[in-house]
Amino acid sequence: MAKKNQYGLGKGLGALLGGSDDLTQLRKPVGYINKEVVNGMAPQDTSDVLRIPVDMIEPNPFQPRMSFDPEALQELAESIRSFGLIQPITVRKSAGDKFQIISGERRYRACRLVGMEMIPAYIRDASDQGMLEMAIVENIQRENLDPIEVAMSYQRLMDECNLTQEQMADRVGKKRASVANQLRLLRLPAKVQHDVKVGLVSVGHAKVLLGVADAATQEALCDLIVRNGLSVRQLEEKVRHLNDAAQDKNPKEAEALPEQYYRLLENIGKYFGENISLRRNSEGKGTLTIRFDSDEQMDRFIKFLDER
């Protein structure tokens, strides 16, 4: 009996991406083995990820979600079993030696399904917002954080300190666009986040994968990077071929462009020649792609924009 395609990919897509070899030897579950294991004492550093015994964690009685989809919970549990808990939960100290969940009850339940005895968590001192903010900012500035840890720290700073993306960028001394790009990494499937976290896949690869809409295809491409050692440029070519194949398969998506779009292409074409493409579907959604040959070519275009 033929083996079922793991990703449900079409024949053309499967041919471009190849098979799905067993990569489990490379993908060990993420652990927090170098972090302090929490006991009954209050934590000294609320910016760190600490491992808490599962029997010391209790759900939040004010949790607005009353039910959890069993099938989705099982899928999350299987992901955690394979890759570990990539995004720790957040808790606060409660009565006795207990810790109450602030966010992440679904992750907590999935960890229990897997049988985890220790759960990675941030411990928040809810009574001291300023100290928490300083602790997180200090954590972000460490040099040994992986890209996913940095993205999670950004997200945590925004969620727990009630900051906008722009305010958060000011706090950490980064450009807003840089912060936004970092946060986008958290949109990737767990498998891809895991591989970025442990260094099997670079941030450059991840940015290319973010341009792929389908999660299953993102995961298949991630396997291909790990298995074949694709460079970022080679991955871009793969994605370009996939997009072209999808376009050929769905010719009805391509429609005549509005007149103003043709004027845009004509203006940009003065600087990039035929190295531009614009695709738009019947819903008005699409992509504008510009390929440039040198920094000088792009500098001329930027100067044109600045003068308008």
Backbone torsions as a table, in degrees:
resi	resn	phi	psi	omega
1	MET	NA	132.1	-178.3
2	ALA	-66.8	142.2	178.6
3	LYS	-71.7	131.7	-179.8
4	LYS	-68.5	139.0	178.3
5	ASN	-61.9	123.8	-175.7
6	GLN	-61.2	-33.4	-173.1
7	TYR	-104.4	-0.9	-177.8
8	GLY	65.5	31.6	-176.6
9	LEU	-81.1	152.3	175.6
10	GLY	-69.3	166.9	-177.8
11	LYS	-59.1	-44.8	-179.7
12	GLY	-64.5	-40.7	179.9
13	LEU	-66.5	-43.1	178.7
14	GLY	-62.2	-36.5	179.1
15	ALA	-66.8	-35.8	-180.0
16	LEU	-73.1	-35.3	-175.0
17	LEU	-92.9	-20.8	-178.7
18	GLY	82.8	-175.5	-178.4
19	GLY	-76.0	176.9	-179.8
20	SER	-114.8	89.3	179.0
21	ASP	-66.5	160.2	177.4
22	ASP	-75.0	113.4	-177.3
23	LEU	-110.8	17.9	-174.5
24	THR	-64.4	-26.0	179.5
25	GLN	-67.0	-26.8	178.3
26	LEU	-87.2	-24.2	-173.6
27	ARG	-104.4	81.1	174.5
28	LYS	-82.2	141.8	179.0
29	PRO	-56.6	139.6	177.2
30	VAL	-64.9	132.3	176.6
31	GLY	-129.1	163.9	178.1
32	TYR	-118.1	57.8	-170.3
33	ILE	-71.7	-19.0	-178.2
34	ASN	-97.7	8.6	-178.6
35	LYS	-98.9	151.6	-179.2
36	GLU	-65.5	138.4	174.6
37	VAL	-85.8	125.7	-175.5
38	VAL	-69.4	136.8	168.4
39	ASN	-118.0	-153.7	-176.1
40	GLY	-71.7	-11.3	-176.6
41	MET	-82.8	151.3	178.5
42	ALA	-67.1	143.5	-179.8
43	PRO	-69.3	151.4	180.0
44	GLN	-92.9	-21.7	-175.7
45	ASP	-134.2	103.7	-176.2
46	THR	-77.6	-2.7	178.9
47	SER	-90.6	-13.3	-177.4
48	ASP	-83.7	159.5	170.5
49	VAL	-92.4	120.7	-179.6
50	LEU	-117.1	146.8	-179.9
51	ARG	-92.5	127.3	-176.2
52	ILE	-116.0	133.1	174.2
53	PRO	-56.2	136.0	-173.0
54	VAL	-60.6	-30.6	-178.3
55	ASP	-77.6	-2.9	175.7
56	MET	-97.6	-0.1	-177.8
57	ILE	-106.0	135.3	177.9
58	GLU	-130.5	145.8	-180.0
59	PRO	-62.7	159.0	177.1
60	ASN	-82.3	122.1	-179.1
61	PRO	-66.1	-14.4	179.6
62	PHE	-99.2	12.1	178.9
63	GLN	-57.7	118.9	-177.7
64	PRO	-69.5	-26.6	-179.1
65	ARG	-82.3	119.2	-175.9
66	MET	-95.1	-20.9	-178.1
67	SER	-137.2	151.4	-179.2
68	PHE	-127.6	131.2	-179.3
69	ASP	-61.1	115.4	-176.7
70	PRO	-58.6	-39.8	-178.7
71	GLU	-66.8	-44.8	178.7
72	ALA	-65.5	-36.0	178.9
73	LEU	-65.4	-39.6	178.5
74	GLN	-66.7	-38.4	177.7
75	GLU	-62.9	-42.4	177.7
76	LEU	-63.8	-39.5	179.0
77	ALA	-61.5	-42.7	179.0
78	GLU	-64.4	-37.6	176.9
79	SER	-63.5	-42.8	179.5
80	ILE	-66.7	-37.3	178.1
81	ARG	-61.5	-37.5	-176.9
82	SER	-81.7	-41.8	-169.9
83	PHE	-117.3	-4.9	-175.1
84	GLY	83.2	173.2	177.8
85	LEU	-84.6	100.9	-174.4
86	ILE	-72.8	-39.9	179.8
87	GLN	-109.8	105.7	-178.3
88	PRO	-59.4	158.2	174.7
89	ILE	-81.1	171.6	175.9
90	THR	-121.5	131.2	-178.0
91	VAL	-132.1	170.6	172.6
92	ARG	-135.6	154.4	-179.3
93	LYS	-67.7	135.2	176.2
94	SER	-123.7	-160.8	-175.1
95	ALA	-63.9	145.2	178.8
96	GLY	67.6	-138.6	178.9
97	ASP	-100.9	24.4	-175.9
98	LYS	-95.6	158.0	175.2
99	PHE	-127.6	130.2	-176.5
100	GLN	-100.5	136.1	-177.4
101	ILE	-70.9	128.9	171.9
102	ILE	-94.2	-47.9	176.4
103	SER	-146.2	144.2	177.4
104	GLY	108.4	24.4	-178.6
105	GLU	-64.0	-34.1	177.9
106	ARG	-63.8	-42.5	176.9
107	ARG	-64.0	-39.7	178.5
108	TYR	-60.5	-46.2	-179.7
109	ARG	-63.9	-39.6	179.2
110	ALA	-65.8	-37.8	177.5
111	CYS	-62.0	-38.5	179.0
112	ARG	-67.8	-36.6	176.6
113	LEU	-61.4	-37.8	-180.0
114	VAL	-72.2	-22.9	-178.6
115	GLY	93.0	21.7	178.6
116	MET	-67.2	135.9	178.5
117	GLU	-91.7	-26.2	179.3
118	MET	-125.3	134.4	-177.9
119	ILE	-118.8	125.2	177.3
120	PRO	-65.3	135.4	-176.9
121	ALA	-152.1	150.3	164.9
122	TYR	-88.8	140.1	177.9
123	ILE	-111.7	117.0	-174.8
124	ARG	-101.9	130.2	171.0
125	ASP	-90.3	93.8	-171.1
126	ALA	-64.1	-15.8	-176.3
127	SER	-88.1	-5.0	-175.7
128	ASP	-134.3	78.8	-175.4
129	GLN	-63.0	-41.2	-177.3
130	GLY	-63.7	-42.9	179.2
131	MET	-65.6	-37.8	178.6
132	LEU	-62.1	-45.4	-179.8
133	GLU	-60.3	-44.8	179.5
134	MET	-63.2	-39.0	-179.2
135	ALA	-64.6	-41.9	-179.3
136	ILE	-68.0	-43.4	179.2
137	VAL	-60.6	-41.6	178.3
138	GLU	-62.6	-38.8	179.5
139	ASN	-64.3	-40.2	-179.6
140	ILE	-63.4	-33.3	-175.4
141	GLN	-78.9	-3.5	176.4
142	ARG	-67.8	147.7	-176.3
143	GLU	-85.7	-16.2	-173.7
144	ASN	-96.0	10.0	178.0
145	LEU	-77.0	139.6	174.0
146	ASP	-82.6	166.1	-175.0
147	PRO	-57.7	-35.6	179.6
148	ILE	-71.0	-38.6	176.3
149	GLU	-61.8	-40.4	177.7
150	VAL	-63.0	-45.9	179.9
151	ALA	-62.0	-42.0	179.2
152	MET	-65.6	-36.1	177.9
153	SER	-66.2	-40.9	175.5
154	TYR	-58.7	-48.4	-177.4
155	GLN	-64.0	-39.8	179.8
156	ARG	-65.1	-41.6	179.3
157	LEU	-60.8	-40.7	179.1
158	MET	-68.6	-44.9	-175.1
159	ASP	-70.5	-46.9	-171.0
160	GLU	-86.6	-20.7	179.8
161	CYS	-109.2	8.0	176.0
162	ASN	54.5	49.4	-179.3
163	LEU	-107.3	147.4	169.8
164	THR	-76.7	167.5	179.0
165	GLN	-61.5	-38.3	-179.8
166	GLU	-68.1	-42.4	177.5
167	GLN	-63.3	-40.6	-179.8
168	MET	-64.8	-39.7	177.7
169	ALA	-61.1	-39.7	177.3
170	ASP	-63.2	-39.5	-178.3
171	ARG	-62.0	-38.7	-174.5
172	VAL	-99.2	1.4	176.5
173	GLY	69.9	35.5	179.4
174	LYS	-120.4	158.9	173.5
175	LYS	-72.0	147.2	-177.2
176	ARG	-60.3	-37.8	-179.5
177	ALA	-64.8	-38.0	178.6
178	SER	-64.4	-42.3	178.7
179	VAL	-65.1	-43.9	-179.6
180	ALA	-60.7	-42.2	178.9
181	ASN	-64.2	-37.7	179.1
182	GLN	-66.2	-43.0	-179.1
183	LEU	-64.5	-29.9	-179.3
184	ARG	-62.5	-22.4	179.1
185	LEU	-60.3	-28.2	-178.7
186	LEU	-74.0	-7.2	175.9
187	ARG	-83.3	-13.6	-176.9
188	LEU	-72.8	154.0	176.7
189	PRO	-59.6	158.5	-177.3
190	ALA	-56.2	-39.3	-179.3
191	LYS	-60.3	-44.6	-177.8
192	VAL	-69.6	-41.8	176.9
193	GLN	-58.7	-42.2	178.7
194	HIS	-58.0	-46.6	-175.0
195	ASP	-70.3	-31.0	173.8
196	VAL	-69.3	-41.9	-176.6
197	LYS	-61.8	-41.4	-176.1
198	VAL	-94.4	1.7	173.8
199	GLY	89.2	9.5	176.6
200	LEU	-74.8	-26.7	-178.7
201	VAL	-130.0	136.7	-178.6
202	SER	-84.4	166.3	175.5
203	VAL	-63.1	-35.4	177.2
204	GLY	-59.9	-43.5	175.2
205	HIS	-61.2	-44.5	-177.1
206	ALA	-60.7	-38.8	179.4
207	LYS	-63.4	-36.4	177.1
208	VAL	-67.8	-42.1	-179.6
209	LEU	-63.7	-30.3	178.0
210	LEU	-64.6	-19.5	177.4
211	GLY	-81.6	-1.5	177.7
212	VAL	-101.1	125.3	-172.0
213	ALA	-74.8	-34.8	-171.6
214	ASP	-88.5	126.1	-177.2
215	ALA	-64.3	-39.1	-180.0
216	ALA	-63.0	-39.0	178.0
217	THR	-68.8	-37.9	175.7
218	GLN	-58.0	-43.7	-179.0
219	GLU	-67.7	-39.6	179.0
220	ALA	-64.2	-41.4	177.4
221	LEU	-66.3	-36.2	177.7
222	CYS	-62.0	-44.1	175.5
223	ASP	-56.8	-41.3	-178.2
224	LEU	-64.8	-40.3	177.6
225	ILE	-60.9	-47.6	-176.7
226	VAL	-67.4	-42.1	-175.5
227	ARG	-72.4	-42.6	-172.5
228	ASN	-106.7	-2.5	179.8
229	GLY	63.5	41.2	-178.9
230	LEU	-62.1	139.0	170.8
231	SER	-77.2	168.1	177.9
232	VAL	-60.8	-41.4	179.9
233	ARG	-62.9	-42.1	178.6
234	GLN	-65.0	-37.7	177.6
235	LEU	-65.1	-41.4	177.6
236	GLU	-58.6	-39.3	178.3
237	GLU	-64.9	-42.0	178.3
238	LYS	-60.0	-46.4	-179.2
239	VAL	-63.7	-39.1	179.1
240	ARG	-63.0	-42.4	178.1
241	HIS	-63.6	-41.1	179.1
242	LEU	-63.4	-42.3	179.3
243	ASN	-65.4	-40.1	177.9
244	ASP	-64.1	-41.3	179.6
245	ALA	-64.5	-40.3	178.8
246	ALA	-66.2	-36.4	178.9
247	GLN	-66.5	-41.5	179.0
248	ASP	-66.7	-33.6	-178.3
249	LYS	-73.5	-28.1	-177.7
250	ASN	-122.9	66.1	-176.8
251	PRO	-63.5	-19.9	-179.1
252	LYS	-69.3	-18.8	-180.0
253	GLU	-67.3	-28.0	-177.2
254	ALA	-84.9	122.2	179.2
255	GLU	-128.7	166.7	178.0
256	ALA	-60.3	137.3	-178.5
257	LEU	-81.3	151.2	172.6
258	PRO	-60.6	155.3	-175.6
259	GLU	-57.0	-40.3	-177.5
260	GLN	-65.2	-25.4	177.5
261	TYR	-69.3	-39.1	178.3
262	TYR	-65.1	-36.2	177.5
263	ARG	-66.0	-38.8	177.1
264	LEU	-61.3	-46.8	179.4
265	LEU	-61.8	-37.9	179.1
266	GLU	-64.8	-42.3	-179.6
267	ASN	-67.3	-44.9	-179.2
268	ILE	-68.6	-33.4	-178.9
269	GLY	-61.7	-22.3	177.7
270	LYS	-64.1	-23.3	-176.0
271	TYR	-106.8	-24.2	-174.8
272	PHE	-123.9	2.1	179.0
273	GLY	62.4	-128.4	-177.9
274	GLU	-93.8	8.6	-177.9
275	ASN	-84.4	35.2	177.7
276	ILE	-134.2	148.7	175.8
277	SER	-146.5	146.5	179.5
278	LEU	-136.2	126.7	178.7
279	ARG	-124.6	139.4	-177.3
280	ARG	-144.1	133.1	178.8
281	ASN	-95.3	-176.4	-174.9
282	SER	-67.4	-17.0	179.6
283	GLU	-90.4	-0.4	-179.6
284	GLY	87.9	6.8	178.0
285	LYS	-96.3	152.1	179.8
286	GLY	-179.4	-167.2	-179.9
287	THR	-136.4	143.7	172.9
288	LEU	-115.8	118.2	-176.9
289	THR	-114.5	129.6	177.4
290	ILE	-123.7	125.8	174.9
291	ARG	-112.9	128.0	-178.1
292	PHE	-119.0	153.8	-173.4
293	ASP	-94.6	-19.3	-176.6
294	SER	-161.4	163.8	175.5
295	ASP	-63.5	-34.4	-179.3
296	GLU	-62.9	-40.5	179.1
297	GLN	-62.5	-43.1	179.1
298	MET	-69.2	-37.1	178.7
299	ASP	-60.1	-39.3	178.6
300	ARG	-63.9	-38.8	-179.7
301	PHE	-69.4	-42.1	178.5
302	ILE	-62.3	-39.4	178.0
303	LYS	-63.3	-39.7	176.6
304	PHE	-59.2	-42.8	-179.9
305	LEU	-67.1	-40.0	-178.0
306	ASP	-66.0	-29.8	-175.9
307	GLU	-84.3	-8.8	-177.8
308	ARG	-84.1	NA	NA
